[in-house]
Amino acid sequence: MNKNELAKAVAEKSGLSQSQAAQALDAVLDSIEGTLKNGGEVSITGFGKFSVAQRNAREGVNPATGERIQIAASKAPKFSAGAKLKAAVKG
């Protein structure tokens, strides 16, 4: 499912027009992105938690040459599924 398909599904379930659902979806995604960008986390009870994971600098290996390289520290988005979502997927 892509973003347009998700907006269409939201529109069908909520009674909103597809453009209103797309605007709502954009607002939710922008809010999550903004919170993560500022170092915060977003918890949606039963669904999951979006947070930022800190990755330390480390040494890696270039698979093509075997040469050792230094990988810089970085931040990455992280999602942890909630209990309700895990149960729904598990069946």
PyMOL Python script that loads the backbone (N, CA, C, O; Angstrom):
from pymol import cmd

cmd.read_pdbstr("""\
ATOM      1  N   MET A   1       0.854  -1.174   0.000  1.00  0.00           N
ATOM      2  CA  MET A   1       0.000   0.000   0.000  1.00  0.00           C
ATOM      3  C   MET A   1       0.895   1.230   0.000  1.00  0.00           C
ATOM      4  O   MET A   1       1.806   1.344   0.820  1.00  0.00           O
ATOM      5  N   ASN A   2       0.634   2.137  -0.910  1.00  0.00           N
ATOM      6  CA  ASN A   2       1.397   3.389  -0.945  1.00  0.00           C
ATOM      7  C   ASN A   2       0.582   4.509  -0.292  1.00  0.00           C
ATOM      8  O   ASN A   2      -0.524   4.274   0.194  1.00  0.00           O
ATOM      9  N   LYS A   3       1.127   5.714  -0.283  1.00  0.00           N
ATOM     10  CA  LYS A   3       0.495   6.840   0.401  1.00  0.00           C
ATOM     11  C   LYS A   3      -0.873   7.167  -0.185  1.00  0.00           C
ATOM     12  O   LYS A   3      -1.811   7.432   0.568  1.00  0.00           O
ATOM     13  N   ASN A   4      -1.011   7.155  -1.513  1.00  0.00           N
ATOM     14  CA  ASN A   4      -2.295   7.456  -2.147  1.00  0.00           C
ATOM     15  C   ASN A   4      -3.341   6.406  -1.805  1.00  0.00           C
ATOM     16  O   ASN A   4      -4.500   6.737  -1.557  1.00  0.00           O
ATOM     17  N   GLU A   5      -2.937   5.149  -1.790  1.00  0.00           N
ATOM     18  CA  GLU A   5      -3.855   4.069  -1.435  1.00  0.00           C
ATOM     19  C   GLU A   5      -4.275   4.174   0.031  1.00  0.00           C
ATOM     20  O   GLU A   5      -5.425   3.896   0.368  1.00  0.00           O
ATOM     21  N   LEU A   6      -3.354   4.573   0.895  1.00  0.00           N
ATOM     22  CA  LEU A   6      -3.669   4.760   2.302  1.00  0.00           C
ATOM     23  C   LEU A   6      -4.661   5.908   2.477  1.00  0.00           C
ATOM     24  O   LEU A   6      -5.609   5.793   3.253  1.00  0.00           O
ATOM     25  N   ALA A   7      -4.452   7.002   1.769  1.00  0.00           N
ATOM     26  CA  ALA A   7      -5.375   8.138   1.843  1.00  0.00           C
ATOM     27  C   ALA A   7      -6.765   7.724   1.364  1.00  0.00           C
ATOM     28  O   ALA A   7      -7.771   8.136   1.943  1.00  0.00           O
ATOM     29  N   LYS A   8      -6.822   6.923   0.323  1.00  0.00           N
ATOM     30  CA  LYS A   8      -8.111   6.441  -0.195  1.00  0.00           C
ATOM     31  C   LYS A   8      -8.808   5.561   0.836  1.00  0.00           C
ATOM     32  O   LYS A   8     -10.016   5.684   1.038  1.00  0.00           O
ATOM     33  N   ALA A   9      -8.058   4.672   1.492  1.00  0.00           N
ATOM     34  CA  ALA A   9      -8.626   3.807   2.524  1.00  0.00           C
ATOM     35  C   ALA A   9      -9.136   4.629   3.706  1.00  0.00           C
ATOM     36  O   ALA A   9     -10.204   4.337   4.245  1.00  0.00           O
ATOM     37  N   VAL A  10      -8.385   5.650   4.112  1.00  0.00           N
ATOM     38  CA  VAL A  10      -8.806   6.531   5.201  1.00  0.00           C
ATOM     39  C   VAL A  10     -10.090   7.258   4.809  1.00  0.00           C
ATOM     40  O   VAL A  10     -11.002   7.396   5.624  1.00  0.00           O
ATOM     41  N   ALA A  11     -10.161   7.717   3.574  1.00  0.00           N
ATOM     42  CA  ALA A  11     -11.355   8.411   3.095  1.00  0.00           C
ATOM     43  C   ALA A  11     -12.575   7.502   3.157  1.00  0.00           C
ATOM     44  O   ALA A  11     -13.647   7.929   3.587  1.00  0.00           O
ATOM     45  N   GLU A  12     -12.419   6.263   2.733  1.00  0.00           N
ATOM     46  CA  GLU A  12     -13.536   5.316   2.732  1.00  0.00           C
ATOM     47  C   GLU A  12     -14.005   4.989   4.153  1.00  0.00           C
ATOM     48  O   GLU A  12     -15.205   4.866   4.397  1.00  0.00           O
ATOM     49  N   LYS A  13     -13.066   4.848   5.083  1.00  0.00           N
ATOM     50  CA  LYS A  13     -13.434   4.468   6.449  1.00  0.00           C
ATOM     51  C   LYS A  13     -13.943   5.649   7.272  1.00  0.00           C
ATOM     52  O   LYS A  13     -14.716   5.458   8.210  1.00  0.00           O
ATOM     53  N   SER A  14     -13.521   6.861   6.932  1.00  0.00           N
ATOM     54  CA  SER A  14     -13.861   8.016   7.767  1.00  0.00           C
ATOM     55  C   SER A  14     -15.008   8.859   7.216  1.00  0.00           C
ATOM     56  O   SER A  14     -15.583   9.674   7.939  1.00  0.00           O
ATOM     57  N   GLY A  15     -15.340   8.668   5.951  1.00  0.00           N
ATOM     58  CA  GLY A  15     -16.379   9.497   5.347  1.00  0.00           C
ATOM     59  C   GLY A  15     -15.861  10.833   4.841  1.00  0.00           C
ATOM     60  O   GLY A  15     -16.643  11.671   4.393  1.00  0.00           O
ATOM     61  N   LEU A  16     -14.557  11.038   4.908  1.00  0.00           N
ATOM     62  CA  LEU A  16     -13.947  12.255   4.365  1.00  0.00           C
ATOM     63  C   LEU A  16     -13.793  12.105   2.858  1.00  0.00           C
ATOM     64  O   LEU A  16     -13.843  10.996   2.324  1.00  0.00           O
ATOM     65  N   SER A  17     -13.608  13.230   2.180  1.00  0.00           N
ATOM     66  CA  SER A  17     -13.272  13.143   0.760  1.00  0.00           C
ATOM     67  C   SER A  17     -11.829  12.666   0.661  1.00  0.00           C
ATOM     68  O   SER A  17     -11.078  12.719   1.635  1.00  0.00           O
ATOM     69  N   GLN A  18     -11.454  12.205  -0.513  1.00  0.00           N
ATOM     70  CA  GLN A  18     -10.087  11.694  -0.666  1.00  0.00           C
ATOM     71  C   GLN A  18      -9.063  12.811  -0.472  1.00  0.00           C
ATOM     72  O   GLN A  18      -7.986  12.570   0.072  1.00  0.00           O
ATOM     73  N   SER A  19      -9.385  14.025  -0.909  1.00  0.00           N
ATOM     74  CA  SER A  19      -8.432  15.131  -0.727  1.00  0.00           C
ATOM     75  C   SER A  19      -8.320  15.519   0.744  1.00  0.00           C
ATOM     76  O   SER A  19      -7.232  15.856   1.212  1.00  0.00           O
ATOM     77  N   GLN A  20      -9.440  15.476   1.483  1.00  0.00           N
ATOM     78  CA  GLN A  20      -9.384  15.765   2.917  1.00  0.00           C
ATOM     79  C   GLN A  20      -8.581  14.692   3.650  1.00  0.00           C
ATOM     80  O   GLN A  20      -7.793  15.007   4.542  1.00  0.00           O
ATOM     81  N   ALA A  21      -8.777  13.438   3.281  1.00  0.00           N
ATOM     82  CA  ALA A  21      -8.032  12.344   3.906  1.00  0.00           C
ATOM     83  C   ALA A  21      -6.545  12.480   3.603  1.00  0.00           C
ATOM     84  O   ALA A  21      -5.709  12.232   4.471  1.00  0.00           O
ATOM     85  N   ALA A  22      -6.209  12.874   2.372  1.00  0.00           N
ATOM     86  CA  ALA A  22      -4.805  13.064   2.005  1.00  0.00           C
ATOM     87  C   ALA A  22      -4.191  14.202   2.822  1.00  0.00           C
ATOM     88  O   ALA A  22      -3.043  14.105   3.257  1.00  0.00           O
ATOM     89  N   GLN A  23      -4.953  15.279   3.033  1.00  0.00           N
ATOM     90  CA  GLN A  23      -4.463  16.395   3.847  1.00  0.00           C
ATOM     91  C   GLN A  23      -4.256  15.960   5.296  1.00  0.00           C
ATOM     92  O   GLN A  23      -3.266  16.334   5.925  1.00  0.00           O
ATOM     93  N   ALA A  24      -5.194  15.168   5.825  1.00  0.00           N
ATOM     94  CA  ALA A  24      -5.072  14.684   7.200  1.00  0.00           C
ATOM     95  C   ALA A  24      -3.861  13.770   7.341  1.00  0.00           C
ATOM     96  O   ALA A  24      -3.111  13.869   8.312  1.00  0.00           O
ATOM     97  N   LEU A  25      -3.674  12.882   6.370  1.00  0.00           N
ATOM     98  CA  LEU A  25      -2.526  11.974   6.387  1.00  0.00           C
ATOM     99  C   LEU A  25      -1.220  12.762   6.321  1.00  0.00           C
ATOM    100  O   LEU A  25      -0.276  12.468   7.054  1.00  0.00           O
ATOM    101  N   ASP A  26      -1.166  13.763   5.441  1.00  0.00           N
ATOM    102  CA  ASP A  26       0.026  14.615   5.349  1.00  0.00           C
ATOM    103  C   ASP A  26       0.301  15.317   6.676  1.00  0.00           C
ATOM    104  O   ASP A  26       1.454  15.423   7.094  1.00  0.00           O
ATOM    105  N   ALA A  27      -0.754  15.798   7.340  1.00  0.00           N
ATOM    106  CA  ALA A  27      -0.594  16.493   8.622  1.00  0.00           C
ATOM    107  C   ALA A  27      -0.039  15.551   9.680  1.00  0.00           C
ATOM    108  O   ALA A  27       0.835  15.936  10.457  1.00  0.00           O
ATOM    109  N   VAL A  28      -0.540  14.323   9.716  1.00  0.00           N
ATOM    110  CA  VAL A  28      -0.053  13.339  10.691  1.00  0.00           C
ATOM    111  C   VAL A  28       1.419  13.029  10.428  1.00  0.00           C
ATOM    112  O   VAL A  28       2.234  13.047  11.350  1.00  0.00           O
ATOM    113  N   LEU A  29       1.756  12.748   9.178  1.00  0.00           N
ATOM    114  CA  LEU A  29       3.142  12.408   8.845  1.00  0.00           C
ATOM    115  C   LEU A  29       4.088  13.576   9.108  1.00  0.00           C
ATOM    116  O   LEU A  29       5.199  13.376   9.599  1.00  0.00           O
ATOM    117  N   ASP A  30       3.650  14.803   8.781  1.00  0.00           N
ATOM    118  CA  ASP A  30       4.477  15.987   9.047  1.00  0.00           C
ATOM    119  C   ASP A  30       4.693  16.182  10.549  1.00  0.00           C
ATOM    120  O   ASP A  30       5.781  16.567  10.980  1.00  0.00           O
ATOM    121  N   SER A  31       3.655  15.916  11.341  1.00  0.00           N
ATOM    122  CA  SER A  31       3.772  16.050  12.794  1.00  0.00           C
ATOM    123  C   SER A  31       4.753  15.032  13.363  1.00  0.00           C
ATOM    124  O   SER A  31       5.574  15.365  14.218  1.00  0.00           O
ATOM    125  N   ILE A  32       4.667  13.799  12.891  1.00  0.00           N
ATOM    126  CA  ILE A  32       5.603  12.763  13.348  1.00  0.00           C
ATOM    127  C   ILE A  32       7.023  13.134  12.946  1.00  0.00           C
ATOM    128  O   ILE A  32       7.944  13.042  13.757  1.00  0.00           O
ATOM    129  N   GLU A  33       7.202  13.555  11.691  1.00  0.00           N
ATOM    130  CA  GLU A  33       8.537  13.931  11.206  1.00  0.00           C
ATOM    131  C   GLU A  33       9.108  15.091  12.011  1.00  0.00           C
ATOM    132  O   GLU A  33      10.276  15.059  12.398  1.00  0.00           O
ATOM    133  N   GLY A  34       8.302  16.105  12.264  1.00  0.00           N
ATOM    134  CA  GLY A  34       8.761  17.266  13.024  1.00  0.00           C
ATOM    135  C   GLY A  34       9.178  16.910  14.435  1.00  0.00           C
ATOM    136  O   GLY A  34      10.191  17.401  14.933  1.00  0.00           O
ATOM    137  N   THR A  35       8.398  16.054  15.082  1.00  0.00           N
ATOM    138  CA  THR A  35       8.719  15.631  16.443  1.00  0.00           C
ATOM    139  C   THR A  35      10.027  14.847  16.471  1.00  0.00           C
ATOM    140  O   THR A  35      10.866  15.072  17.343  1.00  0.00           O
ATOM    141  N   LEU A  36      10.204  13.928  15.522  1.00  0.00           N
ATOM    142  CA  LEU A  36      11.446  13.153  15.468  1.00  0.00           C
ATOM    143  C   LEU A  36      12.642  14.046  15.157  1.00  0.00           C
ATOM    144  O   LEU A  36      13.723  13.861  15.716  1.00  0.00           O
ATOM    145  N   LYS A  37      12.445  15.009  14.267  1.00  0.00           N
ATOM    146  CA  LYS A  37      13.522  15.924  13.886  1.00  0.00           C
ATOM    147  C   LYS A  37      14.023  16.703  15.102  1.00  0.00           C
ATOM    148  O   LYS A  37      15.207  17.026  15.200  1.00  0.00           O
ATOM    149  N   ASN A  38      13.099  17.003  16.032  1.00  0.00           N
ATOM    150  CA  ASN A  38      13.453  17.751  17.242  1.00  0.00           C
ATOM    151  C   ASN A  38      13.903  16.836  18.382  1.00  0.00           C
ATOM    152  O   ASN A  38      14.085  17.297  19.509  1.00  0.00           O
ATOM    153  N   GLY A  39      14.084  15.534  18.095  1.00  0.00           N
ATOM    154  CA  GLY A  39      14.602  14.606  19.086  1.00  0.00           C
ATOM    155  C   GLY A  39      13.544  13.981  19.976  1.00  0.00           C
ATOM    156  O   GLY A  39      13.883  13.263  20.916  1.00  0.00           O
ATOM    157  N   GLY A  40      12.268  14.238  19.703  1.00  0.00           N
ATOM    158  CA  GLY A  40      11.192  13.679  20.525  1.00  0.00           C
ATOM    159  C   GLY A  40      10.764  12.308  20.046  1.00  0.00           C
ATOM    160  O   GLY A  40      11.376  11.727  19.150  1.00  0.00           O
ATOM    161  N   GLU A  41       9.706  11.801  20.654  1.00  0.00           N
ATOM    162  CA  GLU A  41       9.139  10.531  20.228  1.00  0.00           C
ATOM    163  C   GLU A  41       7.624  10.649  20.194  1.00  0.00           C
ATOM    164  O   GLU A  41       7.039  11.478  20.891  1.00  0.00           O
ATOM    165  N   VAL A  42       6.995   9.814  19.378  1.00  0.00           N
ATOM    166  CA  VAL A  42       5.545   9.814  19.219  1.00  0.00           C
ATOM    167  C   VAL A  42       5.044   8.423  19.590  1.00  0.00           C
ATOM    168  O   VAL A  42       5.442   7.428  18.984  1.00  0.00           O
ATOM    169  N   SER A  43       4.163   8.361  20.596  1.00  0.00           N
ATOM    170  CA  SER A  43       3.578   7.090  21.020  1.00  0.00           C
ATOM    171  C   SER A  43       2.097   7.087  20.678  1.00  0.00           C
ATOM    172  O   SER A  43       1.362   8.004  21.047  1.00  0.00           O
ATOM    173  N   ILE A  44       1.671   6.064  19.981  1.00  0.00           N
ATOM    174  CA  ILE A  44       0.260   5.876  19.666  1.00  0.00           C
ATOM    175  C   ILE A  44      -0.138   4.573  20.348  1.00  0.00           C
ATOM    176  O   ILE A  44       0.221   3.487  19.891  1.00  0.00           O
ATOM    177  N   THR A  45      -0.879   4.689  21.441  1.00  0.00           N
ATOM    178  CA  THR A  45      -1.224   3.539  22.270  1.00  0.00           C
ATOM    179  C   THR A  45      -1.840   2.421  21.435  1.00  0.00           C
ATOM    180  O   THR A  45      -2.792   2.639  20.685  1.00  0.00           O
ATOM    181  N   GLY A  46      -1.288   1.236  21.575  1.00  0.00           N
ATOM    182  CA  GLY A  46      -1.769   0.061  20.859  1.00  0.00           C
ATOM    183  C   GLY A  46      -1.165  -0.106  19.483  1.00  0.00           C
ATOM    184  O   GLY A  46      -1.089  -1.223  18.971  1.00  0.00           O
ATOM    185  N   PHE A  47      -0.734   0.987  18.874  1.00  0.00           N
ATOM    186  CA  PHE A  47      -0.167   0.925  17.524  1.00  0.00           C
ATOM    187  C   PHE A  47       1.349   0.817  17.563  1.00  0.00           C
ATOM    188  O   PHE A  47       1.929  -0.105  16.990  1.00  0.00           O
ATOM    189  N   GLY A  48       1.990   1.770  18.246  1.00  0.00           N
ATOM    190  CA  GLY A  48       3.440   1.720  18.325  1.00  0.00           C
ATOM    191  C   GLY A  48       4.060   3.036  18.709  1.00  0.00           C
ATOM    192  O   GLY A  48       3.368   4.006  19.020  1.00  0.00           O
ATOM    193  N   LYS A  49       5.393   3.057  18.683  1.00  0.00           N
ATOM    194  CA  LYS A  49       6.147   4.245  19.078  1.00  0.00           C
ATOM    195  C   LYS A  49       7.196   4.560  18.028  1.00  0.00           C
ATOM    196  O   LYS A  49       7.965   3.690  17.620  1.00  0.00           O
ATOM    197  N   PHE A  50       7.221   5.810  17.594  1.00  0.00           N
ATOM    198  CA  PHE A  50       8.243   6.321  16.692  1.00  0.00           C
ATOM    199  C   PHE A  50       9.264   7.054  17.543  1.00  0.00           C
ATOM    200  O   PHE A  50       8.895   7.875  18.383  1.00  0.00           O
ATOM    201  N   SER A  51      10.553   6.765  17.337  1.00  0.00           N
ATOM    202  CA  SER A  51      11.604   7.429  18.091  1.00  0.00           C
ATOM    203  C   SER A  51      12.844   7.566  17.216  1.00  0.00           C
ATOM    204  O   SER A  51      12.865   7.135  16.063  1.00  0.00           O
ATOM    205  N   VAL A  52      13.870   8.174  17.790  1.00  0.00           N
ATOM    206  CA  VAL A  52      15.134   8.361  17.076  1.00  0.00           C
ATOM    207  C   VAL A  52      16.195   7.515  17.763  1.00  0.00           C
ATOM    208  O   VAL A  52      16.390   7.623  18.974  1.00  0.00           O
ATOM    209  N   ALA A  53      16.879   6.675  16.999  1.00  0.00           N
ATOM    210  CA  ALA A  53      17.953   5.838  17.523  1.00  0.00           C
ATOM    211  C   ALA A  53      19.300   6.479  17.184  1.00  0.00           C
ATOM    212  O   ALA A  53      19.525   6.916  16.056  1.00  0.00           O
ATOM    213  N   GLN A  54      20.178   6.525  18.164  1.00  0.00           N
ATOM    214  CA  GLN A  54      21.526   7.068  17.966  1.00  0.00           C
ATOM    215  C   GLN A  54      22.454   5.915  17.609  1.00  0.00           C
ATOM    216  O   GLN A  54      22.559   4.945  18.359  1.00  0.00           O
ATOM    217  N   ARG A  55      23.116   6.017  16.486  1.00  0.00           N
ATOM    218  CA  ARG A  55      24.088   4.998  16.081  1.00  0.00           C
ATOM    219  C   ARG A  55      25.491   5.545  16.314  1.00  0.00           C
ATOM    220  O   ARG A  55      25.831   6.625  15.831  1.00  0.00           O
ATOM    221  N   ASN A  56      26.289   4.805  17.044  1.00  0.00           N
ATOM    222  CA  ASN A  56      27.661   5.232  17.339  1.00  0.00           C
ATOM    223  C   ASN A  56      28.552   5.052  16.115  1.00  0.00           C
ATOM    224  O   ASN A  56      28.244   4.270  15.216  1.00  0.00           O
ATOM    225  N   ALA A  57      29.662   5.789  16.095  1.00  0.00           N
ATOM    226  CA  ALA A  57      30.654   5.612  15.037  1.00  0.00           C
ATOM    227  C   ALA A  57      31.242   4.206  15.178  1.00  0.00           C
ATOM    228  O   ALA A  57      31.398   3.690  16.285  1.00  0.00           O
ATOM    229  N   ARG A  58      31.558   3.609  14.051  1.00  0.00           N
ATOM    230  CA  ARG A  58      32.096   2.254  14.093  1.00  0.00           C
ATOM    231  C   ARG A  58      32.969   2.008  12.864  1.00  0.00           C
ATOM    232  O   ARG A  58      32.986   2.795  11.918  1.00  0.00           O
ATOM    233  N   GLU A  59      33.685   0.902  12.913  1.00  0.00           N
ATOM    234  CA  GLU A  59      34.522   0.530  11.783  1.00  0.00           C
ATOM    235  C   GLU A  59      33.789  -0.522  10.962  1.00  0.00           C
ATOM    236  O   GLU A  59      33.203  -1.454  11.514  1.00  0.00           O
ATOM    237  N   GLY A  60      33.825  -0.369   9.635  1.00  0.00           N
ATOM    238  CA  GLY A  60      33.187  -1.329   8.745  1.00  0.00           C
ATOM    239  C   GLY A  60      34.174  -1.816   7.706  1.00  0.00           C
ATOM    240  O   GLY A  60      35.340  -1.424   7.698  1.00  0.00           O
ATOM    241  N   VAL A  61      33.685  -2.676   6.830  1.00  0.00           N
ATOM    242  CA  VAL A  61      34.523  -3.232   5.777  1.00  0.00           C
ATOM    243  C   VAL A  61      33.831  -3.030   4.438  1.00  0.00           C
ATOM    244  O   VAL A  61      32.660  -3.373   4.276  1.00  0.00           O
ATOM    245  N   ASN A  62      34.571  -2.466   3.470  1.00  0.00           N
ATOM    246  CA  ASN A  62      34.055  -2.320   2.114  1.00  0.00           C
ATOM    247  C   ASN A  62      34.012  -3.720   1.501  1.00  0.00           C
ATOM    248  O   ASN A  62      35.061  -4.341   1.327  1.00  0.00           O
ATOM    249  N   PRO A  63      32.816  -4.231   1.167  1.00  0.00           N
ATOM    250  CA  PRO A  63      32.727  -5.603   0.671  1.00  0.00           C
ATOM    251  C   PRO A  63      33.414  -5.814  -0.681  1.00  0.00           C
ATOM    252  O   PRO A  63      33.829  -6.928  -0.999  1.00  0.00           O
ATOM    253  N   ALA A  64      33.533  -4.761  -1.466  1.00  0.00           N
ATOM    254  CA  ALA A  64      34.149  -4.892  -2.785  1.00  0.00           C
ATOM    255  C   ALA A  64      35.671  -5.028  -2.695  1.00  0.00           C
ATOM    256  O   ALA A  64      36.284  -5.796  -3.437  1.00  0.00           O
ATOM    257  N   THR A  65      36.274  -4.260  -1.762  1.00  0.00           N
ATOM    258  CA  THR A  65      37.742  -4.242  -1.694  1.00  0.00           C
ATOM    259  C   THR A  65      38.303  -4.895  -0.438  1.00  0.00           C
ATOM    260  O   THR A  65      39.488  -5.228  -0.387  1.00  0.00           O
ATOM    261  N   GLY A  66      37.461  -5.081   0.576  1.00  0.00           N
ATOM    262  CA  GLY A  66      37.943  -5.623   1.837  1.00  0.00           C
ATOM    263  C   GLY A  66      38.615  -4.566   2.703  1.00  0.00           C
ATOM    264  O   GLY A  66      39.095  -4.871   3.795  1.00  0.00           O
ATOM    265  N   GLU A  67      38.652  -3.327   2.223  1.00  0.00           N
ATOM    266  CA  GLU A  67      39.298  -2.231   2.938  1.00  0.00           C
ATOM    267  C   GLU A  67      38.463  -1.833   4.150  1.00  0.00           C
ATOM    268  O   GLU A  67      37.236  -1.774   4.068  1.00  0.00           O
ATOM    269  N   ARG A  68      39.121  -1.560   5.272  1.00  0.00           N
ATOM    270  CA  ARG A  68      38.427  -1.099   6.476  1.00  0.00           C
ATOM    271  C   ARG A  68      38.107   0.385   6.313  1.00  0.00           C
ATOM    272  O   ARG A  68      38.941   1.172   5.867  1.00  0.00           O
ATOM    273  N   ILE A  69      36.886   0.745   6.683  1.00  0.00           N
ATOM    274  CA  ILE A  69      36.454   2.142   6.590  1.00  0.00           C
ATOM    275  C   ILE A  69      35.815   2.563   7.907  1.00  0.00           C
ATOM    276  O   ILE A  69      35.315   1.730   8.663  1.00  0.00           O
ATOM    277  N   GLN A  70      35.839   3.858   8.168  1.00  0.00           N
ATOM    278  CA  GLN A  70      35.221   4.406   9.374  1.00  0.00           C
ATOM    279  C   GLN A  70      33.814   4.872   9.017  1.00  0.00           C
ATOM    280  O   GLN A  70      33.646   5.658   8.085  1.00  0.00           O
ATOM    281  N   ILE A  71      32.806   4.403   9.738  1.00  0.00           N
ATOM    282  CA  ILE A  71      31.424   4.808   9.529  1.00  0.00           C
ATOM    283  C   ILE A  71      31.081   5.824  10.608  1.00  0.00           C
ATOM    284  O   ILE A  71      31.229   5.539  11.796  1.00  0.00           O
ATOM    285  N   ALA A  72      30.629   6.995  10.212  1.00  0.00           N
ATOM    286  CA  ALA A  72      30.354   8.091  11.141  1.00  0.00           C
ATOM    287  C   ALA A  72      29.117   7.795  11.994  1.00  0.00           C
ATOM    288  O   ALA A  72      28.254   7.007  11.609  1.00  0.00           O
ATOM    289  N   ALA A  73      29.052   8.440  13.152  1.00  0.00           N
ATOM    290  CA  ALA A  73      27.876   8.347  14.008  1.00  0.00           C
ATOM    291  C   ALA A  73      26.692   8.979  13.274  1.00  0.00           C
ATOM    292  O   ALA A  73      26.871   9.903  12.480  1.00  0.00           O
ATOM    293  N   SER A  74      25.496   8.484  13.537  1.00  0.00           N
ATOM    294  CA  SER A  74      24.314   9.027  12.867  1.00  0.00           C
ATOM    295  C   SER A  74      23.073   8.795  13.707  1.00  0.00           C
ATOM    296  O   SER A  74      23.099   8.068  14.700  1.00  0.00           O
ATOM    297  N   LYS A  75      21.998   9.420  13.294  1.00  0.00           N
ATOM    298  CA  LYS A  75      20.688   9.224  13.912  1.00  0.00           C
ATOM    299  C   LYS A  75      19.801   8.569  12.865  1.00  0.00           C
ATOM    300  O   LYS A  75      19.926   8.852  11.673  1.00  0.00           O
ATOM    301  N   ALA A  76      18.899   7.690  13.311  1.00  0.00           N
ATOM    302  CA  ALA A  76      17.995   7.014  12.390  1.00  0.00           C
ATOM    303  C   ALA A  76      16.620   6.890  13.037  1.00  0.00           C
ATOM    304  O   ALA A  76      16.521   6.688  14.247  1.00  0.00           O
ATOM    305  N   PRO A  77      15.551   7.011  12.235  1.00  0.00           N
ATOM    306  CA  PRO A  77      14.221   6.816  12.794  1.00  0.00           C
ATOM    307  C   PRO A  77      14.013   5.352  13.164  1.00  0.00           C
ATOM    308  O   PRO A  77      14.558   4.451  12.527  1.00  0.00           O
ATOM    309  N   LYS A  78      13.216   5.135  14.200  1.00  0.00           N
ATOM    310  CA  LYS A  78      12.977   3.784  14.697  1.00  0.00           C
ATOM    311  C   LYS A  78      11.483   3.648  14.998  1.00  0.00           C
ATOM    312  O   LYS A  78      10.852   4.590  15.478  1.00  0.00           O
ATOM    313  N   PHE A  79      10.925   2.471  14.712  1.00  0.00           N
ATOM    314  CA  PHE A  79       9.528   2.201  15.033  1.00  0.00           C
ATOM    315  C   PHE A  79       9.449   0.919  15.838  1.00  0.00           C
ATOM    316  O   PHE A  79      10.016  -0.101  15.449  1.00  0.00           O
ATOM    317  N   SER A  80       8.747   0.969  16.957  1.00  0.00           N
ATOM    318  CA  SER A  80       8.507  -0.212  17.778  1.00  0.00           C
ATOM    319  C   SER A  80       7.004  -0.470  17.781  1.00  0.00           C
ATOM    320  O   SER A  80       6.227   0.382  18.213  1.00  0.00           O
ATOM    321  N   ALA A  81       6.597  -1.633  17.305  1.00  0.00           N
ATOM    322  CA  ALA A  81       5.182  -1.965  17.221  1.00  0.00           C
ATOM    323  C   ALA A  81       4.585  -2.156  18.608  1.00  0.00           C
ATOM    324  O   ALA A  81       5.230  -2.699  19.505  1.00  0.00           O
ATOM    325  N   GLY A  82       3.333  -1.697  18.776  1.00  0.00           N
ATOM    326  CA  GLY A  82       2.610  -1.876  20.025  1.00  0.00           C
ATOM    327  C   GLY A  82       1.962  -3.254  20.098  1.00  0.00           C
ATOM    328  O   GLY A  82       1.927  -4.000  19.119  1.00  0.00           O
ATOM    329  N   ALA A  83       1.453  -3.570  21.281  1.00  0.00           N
ATOM    330  CA  ALA A  83       0.876  -4.903  21.525  1.00  0.00           C
ATOM    331  C   ALA A  83      -0.312  -5.200  20.610  1.00  0.00           C
ATOM    332  O   ALA A  83      -0.423  -6.307  20.083  1.00  0.00           O
ATOM    333  N   LYS A  84      -1.196  -4.225  20.417  1.00  0.00           N
ATOM    334  CA  LYS A  84      -2.376  -4.445  19.575  1.00  0.00           C
ATOM    335  C   LYS A  84      -1.983  -4.725  18.133  1.00  0.00           C
ATOM    336  O   LYS A  84      -2.555  -5.606  17.490  1.00  0.00           O
ATOM    337  N   LEU A  85      -1.014  -3.983  17.628  1.00  0.00           N
ATOM    338  CA  LEU A  85      -0.553  -4.182  16.246  1.00  0.00           C
ATOM    339  C   LEU A  85       0.116  -5.539  16.104  1.00  0.00           C
ATOM    340  O   LEU A  85      -0.111  -6.247  15.123  1.00  0.00           O
ATOM    341  N   LYS A  86       0.931  -5.900  17.067  1.00  0.00           N
ATOM    342  CA  LYS A  86       1.598  -7.211  17.026  1.00  0.00           C
ATOM    343  C   LYS A  86       0.564  -8.334  17.022  1.00  0.00           C
ATOM    344  O   LYS A  86       0.697  -9.301  16.271  1.00  0.00           O
ATOM    345  N   ALA A  87      -0.456  -8.208  17.853  1.00  0.00           N
ATOM    346  CA  ALA A  87      -1.494  -9.245  17.927  1.00  0.00           C
ATOM    347  C   ALA A  87      -2.278  -9.318  16.628  1.00  0.00           C
ATOM    348  O   ALA A  87      -2.629 -10.411  16.184  1.00  0.00           O
ATOM    349  N   ALA A  88      -2.563  -8.171  16.006  1.00  0.00           N
ATOM    350  CA  ALA A  88      -3.316  -8.154  14.750  1.00  0.00           C
ATOM    351  C   ALA A  88      -2.539  -8.816  13.630  1.00  0.00           C
ATOM    352  O   ALA A  88      -3.114  -9.540  12.818  1.00  0.00           O
ATOM    353  N   VAL A  89      -1.238  -8.576  13.580  1.00  0.00           N
ATOM    354  CA  VAL A  89      -0.394  -9.166  12.530  1.00  0.00           C
ATOM    355  C   VAL A  89      -0.198 -10.656  12.774  1.00  0.00           C
ATOM    356  O   VAL A  89      -0.176 -11.454  11.837  1.00  0.00           O
ATOM    357  N   LYS A  90      -0.058 -11.018  14.041  1.00  0.00           N
ATOM    358  CA  LYS A  90       0.160 -12.419  14.397  1.00  0.00           C
ATOM    359  C   LYS A  90      -1.044 -13.286  14.034  1.00  0.00           C
ATOM    360  O   LYS A  90      -0.902 -14.456  13.681  1.00  0.00           O
ATOM    361  N   GLY A  91      -2.237 -12.684  14.129  1.00  0.00           N
ATOM    362  CA  GLY A  91      -3.439 -13.406  13.726  1.00  0.00           C
ATOM    363  C   GLY A  91      -4.125 -13.944  14.897  1.00  0.00           C
ATOM    364  O   GLY A  91      -5.165 -14.588  14.761  1.00  0.00           O
TER     365      GLY A  91
END
""", "prot")
cmd.dss("prot")
cmd.show_as("cartoon", "prot")
cmd.util.cbc("prot")
cmd.orient("prot")
